[in-house]
Amino acid sequence: MGGTPIVLYEGNIEPRTVHVTESCPPAMSRAGTWRLEDFELHKQLYKGKASLLYRATCRLSGLPVALKLYRKLRLSALNWYQVQREIRIHSQLQHENIVQLYAAFEDSDHVYLALQSGCACAGGDLYEELKRHGGHLSEETVARDVIRPCLSALAYLHLKGFLWRDCKPENILLAGPGFGSVKLADFGLSIDSTEERPVTRAGTLDYMAPEVCLCPAVHRSVDAWAIGILGYELVVGHPPFERETRTDTYEQIMYRRPNYPAWISEESRTFISAALTKSARKRPTAADLLDHPWILKHCPRTPVPAAAEGQNEVASEKSAVSDSKESDDVKKVSCSSGMVRHIQY
């Protein structure tokens, strides 16, 4: 696997630094071990089965952070693997539309992730913003301020071989009131597709692609599908395949096509329909979708800022890995940890 090897320990251990990323602000750097006492905890933002999330302040620098805690006693063997994988993948990501991981550390009771703070994402999450706007947004806002930056971040992830697998409004943060720079958050379900091909269902049902419902090996096109769902929900006001029961929702995802209101534009219809192509191998990639007329109409293509090595190569992602070369052979099994759902950094 690529990236820095991540090792976590069970049992009674001294506090230890697991990994410090290149994104860590210089003011937060320290010669000694990272530990919980270095942070002042404020508001608890989330409490799950195995995780907690706090708004916090670094005592050394005075800088705000979001501090994510995994409770070791509640981690299954699979969860241990998933947390290590999350740290390894997130530590490699540097993109203007991705929440930054600063450092990971641990003690006997918890694994801690120090993340880019709520002050940098002061607008909250897209789910809350959507509610403030009555449940849906204008096509221009959706295409320009949400879908395009999300596609840019996904094309960057895919170029590095990573799948996000957890697209939904709750996991898209806003950098300011209204719409500033949006940022993808929560990489607990992300995988390195060059090493791992999951066969279990992971993510939110309304956003699952048909191949995820069937549980074969999946590839990066699952994220493109989720962008189609997101675009529909933001413009229309609800996910296209949402039904009363899980069984009915599965049937809609597998066999039905979305119903479009008469008032939405033809460009948005063709974008959503392309993203929601049932066949994973015929579905366009995130990089392909960046060139769709609906996106270009509202935000003419400009070079992607090089926030990290290789990011300015996103445009070449369309030819970097051909879907036709991807195997459906299962290498490893992974499933949803169910540890983080609706959070606001």
C-alpha positions as CSV (number, residue, x, y, z in Angstrom):
1,M,0.0,0.0,0.0
2,G,1.1,3.6,-0.6
3,G,1.6,6.2,2.0
4,T,3.1,6.0,5.5
5,P,2.4,2.7,7.2
6,I,0.0,3.3,10.1
7,V,0.2,1.1,13.2
8,L,-2.1,1.4,16.2
9,Y,-1.7,-0.5,19.5
10,E,-4.1,-2.1,21.9
11,G,-3.7,-2.4,25.6
12,N,-2.0,-0.1,28.1
13,I,0.4,2.2,26.2
14,E,2.0,5.5,26.7
15,P,0.7,8.4,24.5
16,R,2.3,8.2,21.1
17,T,2.2,10.2,17.9
18,V,0.9,8.0,15.0
19,H,1.5,10.4,12.1
20,V,1.9,14.1,11.4
21,T,0.9,15.3,7.9
22,E,2.4,17.9,5.6
23,S,-0.9,19.8,6.1
24,C,-0.2,20.5,9.8
25,P,0.2,24.2,10.4
26,P,3.8,25.1,11.5
27,A,2.4,26.7,14.7
28,M,1.1,23.3,15.7
29,S,4.3,21.4,15.2
30,R,6.0,20.1,18.3
31,A,9.1,18.2,19.2
32,G,7.4,16.0,21.7
33,T,4.5,13.5,21.6
34,W,1.1,14.6,20.6
35,R,-1.4,14.0,23.4
36,L,-4.9,14.8,24.5
37,E,-3.7,17.3,27.1
38,D,-2.4,19.5,24.3
39,F,-6.0,20.4,23.4
40,E,-8.9,22.2,25.1
41,L,-12.2,20.5,24.2
42,H,-15.2,22.7,23.6
43,K,-18.5,21.6,22.1
44,Q,-19.2,17.9,21.4
45,L,-20.4,17.8,17.8
46,Y,-21.1,14.1,17.4
47,K,-21.4,10.9,19.5
48,G,-21.5,7.6,17.8
49,K,-21.1,3.9,18.7
50,A,-17.3,4.1,18.5
51,S,-16.4,7.7,17.9
52,L,-16.8,11.2,19.2
53,L,-16.2,14.6,17.6
54,Y,-15.3,17.8,19.4
55,R,-14.6,21.4,18.5
56,A,-11.3,22.0,20.2
57,T,-8.3,24.4,20.5
58,C,-4.6,23.5,20.3
59,R,-3.1,24.9,23.5
60,L,0.3,25.2,21.9
61,S,-0.7,27.3,18.9
62,G,-4.1,28.6,19.9
63,L,-5.5,27.3,16.6
64,P,-8.9,25.7,16.4
65,V,-9.3,22.1,15.3
66,A,-11.9,19.4,15.0
67,L,-10.8,16.5,17.2
68,K,-12.1,13.1,16.3
69,L,-11.8,10.4,18.9
70,Y,-12.2,6.6,18.3
71,R,-12.9,4.7,21.5
72,K,-10.6,1.6,21.4
73,L,-12.7,-0.6,23.6
74,R,-15.6,-0.3,21.1
75,L,-13.6,-1.0,17.9
76,S,-14.1,-4.5,16.4
77,A,-11.2,-6.1,14.5
78,L,-12.6,-4.7,11.3
79,N,-12.9,-1.2,12.8
80,W,-9.3,-1.3,13.8
81,Y,-8.3,-1.9,10.2
82,Q,-10.7,0.8,9.0
83,V,-9.3,3.4,11.3
84,Q,-5.7,2.7,10.3
85,R,-6.8,2.8,6.6
86,E,-8.6,6.1,7.2
87,I,-5.5,7.7,8.7
88,R,-3.3,6.3,5.9
89,I,-5.5,7.6,3.1
90,H,-6.5,10.9,4.6
91,S,-2.9,11.8,5.5
92,Q,-2.1,11.7,1.8
93,L,-4.7,14.2,0.7
94,Q,-4.0,17.9,0.0
95,H,-6.7,19.6,-2.0
96,E,-8.5,22.8,-1.5
97,N,-11.8,21.0,-1.5
98,I,-10.9,18.3,1.0
99,V,-10.8,18.8,4.8
100,Q,-7.2,18.5,5.9
101,L,-5.9,15.9,8.5
102,Y,-3.2,17.5,10.6
103,A,-2.1,14.6,12.8
104,A,-3.1,11.3,14.4
105,F,-2.1,10.1,17.8
106,E,-3.2,7.6,20.4
107,D,-3.1,6.5,24.1
108,S,-4.5,3.5,25.9
109,D,-8.1,4.5,25.5
110,H,-8.5,6.4,22.2
111,V,-7.2,7.1,18.7
112,Y,-7.3,10.8,18.0
113,L,-7.5,12.7,14.6
114,A,-6.8,16.4,14.6
115,L,-8.6,17.9,11.6
116,Q,-9.0,21.2,9.9
117,S,-11.4,23.1,12.1
118,G,-14.9,24.5,11.9
119,C,-13.5,28.0,11.7
120,A,-12.1,27.0,8.3
121,C,-15.5,25.5,7.5
122,A,-17.6,28.1,9.2
123,G,-20.6,27.6,7.0
124,G,-21.5,24.2,8.5
125,D,-22.4,21.4,6.2
126,L,-24.4,21.2,3.0
127,Y,-27.3,19.4,4.6
128,E,-27.9,22.2,7.0
129,E,-27.5,24.8,4.2
130,L,-30.0,22.9,2.1
131,K,-32.6,23.1,4.8
132,R,-32.0,26.8,5.1
133,H,-32.8,27.2,1.4
134,G,-36.1,25.3,1.7
135,G,-34.8,21.9,0.5
136,H,-33.3,22.7,-2.9
137,L,-30.9,25.2,-4.6
138,S,-30.7,26.9,-8.0
139,E,-29.0,25.0,-10.8
140,E,-26.3,27.6,-11.1
141,T,-25.5,27.3,-7.4
142,V,-25.5,23.5,-7.5
143,A,-23.3,23.3,-10.6
144,R,-20.8,26.1,-9.8
145,D,-20.6,26.0,-6.0
146,V,-21.1,22.3,-5.2
147,I,-20.9,19.8,-8.0
148,R,-17.8,21.2,-9.8
149,P,-15.6,21.5,-6.7
150,C,-16.7,18.0,-5.5
151,L,-15.9,16.6,-8.9
152,S,-12.5,18.3,-8.8
153,A,-11.8,16.7,-5.4
154,L,-13.0,13.3,-6.6
155,A,-10.9,13.4,-9.8
156,Y,-7.9,14.1,-7.5
157,L,-8.8,11.2,-5.2
158,H,-9.3,8.8,-8.2
159,L,-6.0,9.9,-9.7
160,K,-4.4,8.7,-6.5
161,G,-6.3,5.5,-6.6
162,F,-8.7,6.3,-3.8
163,L,-12.5,6.0,-3.6
164,W,-14.5,8.2,-1.3
165,R,-17.6,6.1,-1.0
166,D,-19.5,8.3,1.4
167,C,-20.9,11.2,-0.7
168,K,-23.9,12.9,0.9
169,P,-24.8,16.4,1.9
170,E,-23.8,15.8,5.6
171,N,-20.2,15.0,4.5
172,I,-19.7,18.2,2.4
173,L,-18.7,21.2,4.5
174,L,-18.9,24.8,3.6
175,A,-16.0,27.2,4.1
176,G,-18.2,30.2,4.9
177,P,-21.7,31.5,5.2
178,G,-23.7,30.8,2.1
179,F,-21.3,29.1,-0.3
180,G,-17.6,29.5,-0.1
181,S,-15.3,26.7,-0.9
182,V,-16.9,23.3,-0.3
183,K,-14.8,20.5,1.3
184,L,-15.2,16.8,1.3
185,A,-15.1,15.3,4.9
186,D,-15.1,11.9,6.5
187,F,-12.9,9.3,4.9
188,G,-13.8,6.4,7.2
189,L,-15.2,4.4,4.3
190,S,-12.6,5.4,1.7
191,I,-10.4,2.7,0.2
192,D,-7.3,2.4,-1.9
193,S,-8.6,0.8,-5.1
194,T,-5.2,-0.4,-6.1
195,E,-5.1,-2.7,-3.1
196,E,-8.6,-3.4,-2.0
197,R,-11.9,-4.2,-3.7
198,P,-14.8,-4.3,-1.3
199,V,-17.8,-6.5,-1.8
200,T,-20.1,-5.3,1.0
201,R,-22.5,-2.4,1.0
202,A,-21.0,0.8,2.4
203,G,-22.4,4.3,2.6
204,T,-25.9,5.7,2.5
205,L,-28.6,3.7,0.7
206,D,-30.1,6.6,-1.3
207,Y,-26.6,7.2,-2.7
208,M,-25.6,3.6,-3.4
209,A,-24.8,2.6,-7.0
210,P,-26.5,-0.5,-8.5
211,E,-23.2,-2.4,-8.4
212,V,-22.9,-1.7,-4.6
213,C,-26.4,-3.1,-4.1
214,L,-25.4,-6.2,-5.9
215,C,-22.2,-6.4,-3.8
216,P,-19.6,-7.2,-6.4
217,A,-16.2,-5.5,-6.5
218,V,-16.6,-1.8,-7.2
219,H,-14.4,0.9,-8.6
220,R,-14.3,4.7,-8.8
221,S,-17.5,5.0,-10.8
222,V,-19.5,4.6,-7.5
223,D,-18.4,8.2,-6.7
224,A,-19.6,9.4,-10.0
225,W,-23.0,7.8,-9.4
226,A,-23.2,9.5,-6.0
227,I,-22.5,12.9,-7.6
228,G,-25.5,12.3,-9.9
229,I,-27.7,11.5,-6.8
230,L,-26.3,14.6,-5.1
231,G,-27.0,16.9,-8.1
232,Y,-30.6,15.6,-8.4
233,E,-31.3,16.0,-4.6
234,L,-29.9,19.6,-4.5
235,V,-31.8,20.7,-7.6
236,V,-35.1,18.8,-7.1
237,G,-35.3,18.5,-3.3
238,H,-35.0,14.8,-2.6
239,P,-32.9,11.8,-3.8
240,P,-34.3,10.3,-7.1
241,F,-34.8,6.8,-5.9
242,E,-35.9,7.4,-2.4
243,R,-39.0,5.3,-1.4
244,E,-40.8,4.2,1.7
245,T,-39.0,0.9,2.2
246,R,-35.5,-0.3,1.6
247,T,-36.7,-3.0,-0.8
248,D,-38.5,-0.4,-3.0
249,T,-35.5,1.8,-2.9
250,Y,-33.3,-1.0,-4.0
251,E,-35.6,-1.8,-6.9
252,Q,-35.6,1.8,-8.0
253,I,-31.8,2.0,-7.9
254,M,-31.4,-1.2,-9.9
255,Y,-34.2,-1.0,-12.5
256,R,-35.8,2.5,-12.7
257,R,-34.7,5.8,-14.1
258,P,-35.2,9.1,-12.3
259,N,-38.3,11.2,-13.0
260,Y,-37.4,14.8,-13.8
261,P,-39.7,17.7,-13.1
262,A,-40.6,19.7,-16.2
263,W,-38.9,22.9,-14.9
264,I,-35.3,21.7,-14.7
265,S,-33.0,22.4,-17.6
266,E,-32.1,19.9,-20.3
267,E,-28.4,20.3,-19.5
268,S,-29.0,19.3,-15.8
269,R,-31.0,16.3,-17.0
270,T,-28.3,15.0,-19.3
271,F,-25.7,15.5,-16.6
272,I,-27.6,13.6,-13.9
273,S,-28.6,10.9,-16.4
274,A,-25.0,10.4,-17.5
275,A,-23.8,10.1,-13.9
276,L,-26.7,7.7,-13.1
277,T,-25.8,5.3,-15.9
278,K,-26.7,1.9,-14.5
279,S,-23.7,0.1,-16.0
280,A,-20.6,1.0,-14.0
281,R,-18.3,0.4,-17.0
282,K,-20.3,2.8,-19.2
283,R,-20.6,5.5,-16.5
284,P,-18.5,8.6,-17.0
285,T,-15.7,9.3,-14.6
286,A,-15.5,12.4,-12.3
287,A,-13.0,13.9,-14.7
288,D,-15.3,13.3,-17.6
289,L,-18.2,15.0,-15.8
290,L,-16.1,18.1,-15.3
291,D,-16.3,18.7,-19.0
292,H,-20.1,18.2,-19.2
293,P,-22.0,21.2,-20.8
294,W,-24.0,21.8,-17.6
295,I,-20.8,22.3,-15.6
296,L,-19.1,24.4,-18.3
297,K,-22.2,26.5,-18.7
298,H,-22.1,27.7,-15.1
299,C,-18.3,27.6,-14.6
300,P,-16.0,27.6,-17.6
301,R,-13.1,25.2,-17.2
302,T,-10.0,26.7,-15.7
303,P,-6.8,24.8,-14.6
304,V,-7.3,23.0,-11.3
305,P,-5.2,24.6,-8.6
306,A,-2.2,22.5,-7.7
307,A,-2.9,22.1,-4.0
308,A,-0.9,18.9,-4.0
309,E,1.6,16.9,-6.2
310,G,-0.2,15.5,-9.1
311,Q,-3.4,17.6,-8.6
312,N,-2.8,19.6,-11.7
313,E,-2.8,16.4,-13.6
314,V,-6.5,15.7,-12.9
315,A,-7.4,16.4,-16.5
316,S,-5.4,13.4,-17.5
317,E,-7.3,11.1,-15.1
318,K,-9.7,10.2,-17.9
319,S,-6.9,8.3,-19.6
320,A,-4.9,7.3,-16.6
321,V,-6.9,4.2,-15.8
322,S,-9.3,2.7,-18.2
323,D,-12.5,1.2,-16.7
324,S,-12.2,-1.6,-19.2
325,K,-8.9,-2.7,-17.6
326,E,-10.4,-3.0,-14.1
327,S,-11.0,-6.5,-12.8
328,D,-14.0,-7.5,-10.7
329,D,-11.9,-10.0,-8.8
330,V,-12.3,-9.6,-5.1
331,K,-9.1,-9.0,-3.2
332,K,-10.3,-7.9,0.3
333,V,-13.6,-7.5,2.0
334,S,-14.6,-4.2,3.7
335,C,-17.9,-2.9,5.0
336,S,-19.3,0.2,6.5
337,S,-18.0,1.0,10.0
338,G,-21.2,2.9,10.8
339,M,-19.1,5.1,13.1
340,V,-19.6,8.6,11.7
341,R,-22.8,9.8,10.0
342,H,-23.9,13.4,10.4
343,I,-21.0,15.6,11.5
344,Q,-20.1,19.3,11.4
345,Y,-16.5,20.3,11.8
